[in-house]
Amino acid sequence: MSHPNQHVTANPNSPLPIVVAVSGGSGAVYTRRLLQVLANSGHKVHLLLSNAGSQVIQQELGLRLNLNAPDLHAWLGLDSQAASQIHFHQLHDFFTPVASGSYRTAGMVICPCSGGTLSAVAHGTSSNLIHRAAEVHLKERRKLILVPRETPISHVALKNMLAVHEAGAVVMPASPGWYHGVQSLDDLVDFMVARILDQLNIDNDIIRRWGST
Ligand SMILES: Cc1cc2nc3c(=O)[nH]c(=O)nc-3n(C[C@H](O)[C@H](O)[C@H](O)COP(=O)(O)O)c2cc1C
């Protein structure tokens, strides 16, 4: 039993880490930019990567990552200080902190979110660490953001999107707007990343916002 005078601390201002999971949907550029912005702005990130996620990265970025210890410098081009913000966990390591609700986070993003991972989250199958961490975020009523990329969207995927939405997740398809003065592909990537950061309540000015001068 704890003693009434036992020393305890409760720091309401300590920044909580963010979980970023990469599954096998198309859109590796979104993940790379999201991780760069988070790490460079001093946010601690727990990073999870599925096998298919690494295949997409190979296809889209021309980079073959080691699934046990991906080369963050090659992938994200971060300096050592920013890279130290990112903590990578293997896909089946259920001993890792983010597998438990008692480890606190500021939220989780699955970007990109494949149809398979969407289904696993919708049905609570938890067969890998991405599914498990998402399940934890739902049960703890924390922010969970899924960024699917598929078109057209099947009846099955639509039902899965509704299921995760009803369970408390935010479904934000990788569907950038074109109204913020698009000059390059990077502007479209930044649109998605800015909207994800908005959902995480992280101040950012990486795109010109509607209504700003
Ligand atoms: C190059 C490439 C692109 C893919 N693009 C998509 C996609 O946009 N959306 C999707 O749902 N699945 C896509 N897939 C298929 C998924 O990667 C596949 O269904 C995989 O089983 C998902 O596993 P995961 O959810 O564990 O990452 C793609 C696969 C490859 C290799």
The ligand as an SDF file (V2000), in Angstrom:
LIG
                    3D

 31 33  0  0  0  0  0  0  0  0999 V2000
    3.9610   -0.6500  -54.0230 C   0  0  0  0  0  0  0  0  0  0  0  0
    2.7260   -1.0390  -53.2530 C   0  0  0  0  0  0  0  0  0  0  0  0
    1.6870   -0.1370  -53.1350 C   0  0  0  0  0  0  0  0  0  0  0  0
    0.5410   -0.4630  -52.4100 C   0  0  0  0  0  0  0  0  0  0  0  0
   -0.4410    0.4780  -52.2790 N   0  0  0  0  0  0  0  0  0  0  0  0
   -1.5130    0.2300  -51.4880 C   0  0  0  0  0  0  0  0  0  0  0  0
   -2.4570    1.2600  -51.2400 C   0  0  0  0  0  0  0  0  0  0  0  0
   -2.3580    2.3800  -51.7120 O   0  0  0  0  0  0  0  0  0  0  0  0
   -3.4820    0.9810  -50.4050 N   0  0  0  0  0  0  0  0  0  0  0  0
   -3.6240   -0.2510  -49.7980 C   0  0  0  0  0  0  0  0  0  0  0  0
   -4.5780   -0.4160  -49.0100 O   0  0  0  0  0  0  0  0  0  0  0  0
   -2.7380   -1.2590  -50.0430 N   0  0  0  0  0  0  0  0  0  0  0  0
   -1.6870   -1.0490  -50.8710 C   0  0  0  0  0  0  0  0  0  0  0  0
   -0.7560   -2.0410  -51.1000 N   0  0  0  0  0  0  0  0  0  0  0  0
   -1.0250   -3.3850  -50.6100 C   0  0  0  0  0  0  0  0  0  0  0  0
   -0.6610   -3.5820  -49.1310 C   0  0  0  0  0  0  0  0  0  0  0  0
    0.6820   -3.2510  -48.9230 O   0  0  0  0  0  0  0  0  0  0  0  0
   -0.9480   -5.0230  -48.7210 C   0  0  0  0  0  0  0  0  0  0  0  0
   -2.3550   -5.2320  -48.6920 O   0  0  0  0  0  0  0  0  0  0  0  0
   -0.3370   -5.4340  -47.4050 C   0  0  0  0  0  0  0  0  0  0  0  0
   -0.7750   -6.7470  -47.0650 O   0  0  0  0  0  0  0  0  0  0  0  0
   -0.6990   -4.4990  -46.2730 C   0  0  0  0  0  0  0  0  0  0  0  0
   -0.0640   -4.9910  -45.1080 O   0  0  0  0  0  0  0  0  0  0  0  0
    0.1040   -4.0850  -43.8140 P   0  0  0  0  0  0  0  0  0  0  0  0
   -1.2520   -3.5200  -43.5350 O   0  0  0  0  0  0  0  0  0  0  0  0
    0.5370   -5.0460  -42.7540 O   0  0  0  0  0  0  0  0  0  0  0  0
    1.1140   -3.0600  -44.0940 O   0  0  0  0  0  0  0  0  0  0  0  0
    0.4120   -1.7380  -51.8170 C   0  0  0  0  0  0  0  0  0  0  0  0
    1.4840   -2.6410  -51.9200 C   0  0  0  0  0  0  0  0  0  0  0  0
    2.6180   -2.2960  -52.6300 C   0  0  0  0  0  0  0  0  0  0  0  0
    3.7640   -3.2800  -52.7120 C   0  0  0  0  0  0  0  0  0  0  0  0
  1  2  1  0
  2  3  1  0
  2 30  2  0
  3  4  2  0
  4  5  1  0
  4 28  1  0
  5  6  2  0
  6  7  1  0
  6 13  1  0
  7  8  2  0
  7  9  1  0
  9 10  1  0
 10 11  2  0
 10 12  1  0
 12 13  2  0
 13 14  1  0
 14 15  1  0
 14 28  1  0
 15 16  1  0
 16 17  1  0
 16 18  1  0
 18 19  1  0
 18 20  1  0
 20 21  1  0
 20 22  1  0
 22 23  1  0
 23 24  1  0
 24 25  2  0
 24 26  1  0
 24 27  1  0
 28 29  2  0
 29 30  1  0
 30 31  1  0
M  END
$$$$
